[in-house]
């Protein structure tokens, strides 16, 4: 099958969509699909690309740049002749939105996957729905988790089905080494780790406040270590917060690191903390769960797709609840050990075998659906 993935966001940007797309295309190609990806994200200077990555220029202003990207997309559709176009959208994805409509206009089977929580995000998704009449598009809709699918279903209406296509990881590569039937021993100093993009949406400063609250709740003579892995626009604010509240002696900010370093940090941690309420899925939390870490996360987020309260971790609706849960796991050795052993010994179902099967089923549905063409879409910027 020939699949063309479309996304505004891709590596070297760091985030869930970017990592998922790279892994998804690689696994599809290994399974025999002729998968390609087109994106408007520019490459890292001096770095090479996989041959299946097509980058288009959208830098000449909001109209001129998108017009050039749209022209490049039309050429790719002609050259690659995909059986299905798989469009990946977040909160603001102008190129991907144009691509979905362009493919549908051409009569190409189109699957749209929403990678964000289209709730409590201001008026943008709702305005796009009203202006573009998204529910009338002849496309197949999906989201990466049930919490992400719920607001999309409400927006599109009862007549438009929304499938769930969860993210995935290579569960075997994230299993604890030398397990021998037990969860790996954790360090003497209780350690909380978070892996996230340091943005406002991911709740960077609330993460620091939760860690500070945990430190206050612990006995004064109990040591604690926290590790934050990731980078982003809120990193300077996080660094200032850590200095201002004198947390630098127990909070380590590691910045952006490769997966081998992430794996090493997870293997020596006690608890994984995911503070984002608008996390549509949570690949980093899934990796931590696979490594045997208890996960503490917001009960509003897509992490609930693979973390049950009291089984794979602890879920809470507020920052206070998250701080209480982290404190409990750091002080209750039996609870922490029970959850860690479960996570280490019971693999998550969110692996690539499942992801490829669900994607193939969604592609088949998109291709089998009757696809009346939309009114012919003029090139972007045309009068």
Buried (B, 14 or more C-beta within 10 A) or exposed (E): BEBBBBBBBBBEBBBBBBBBBBBBBBBBBEBEBBBBBBBBBBBEEEEEEEEBBBBBEBEEEEEBBBBBBBBBBBEBBEEBEBBBBBBBBBBBBBBBBBBBBBBBBBEBBBBBBBBBBBBEBEEEBBEBBEEEEBEEBBBBBBBBBBBBBBBBBEBBEEEBEBBBBBBBBEBEEBBBEEEEEBBBEBEEEBBBBBBBBBBEBBBBBBBBBBBBBBBEBBEEEEEBBBBBBBBBEBBEBBBEBBEEBEBEEBBBBBEBBEEEEBBEBBBBBBBBBBBBBBBBBBBBBBBBBBBBBBBBBBBBBBBBBBBEEEEBBBBBEEBEBBBBBBBBBBBEEEBBBBBBBBBBBEBBEBBBEBBBEBBBEBBBBBBEEEBEEBEEBEEBBEE
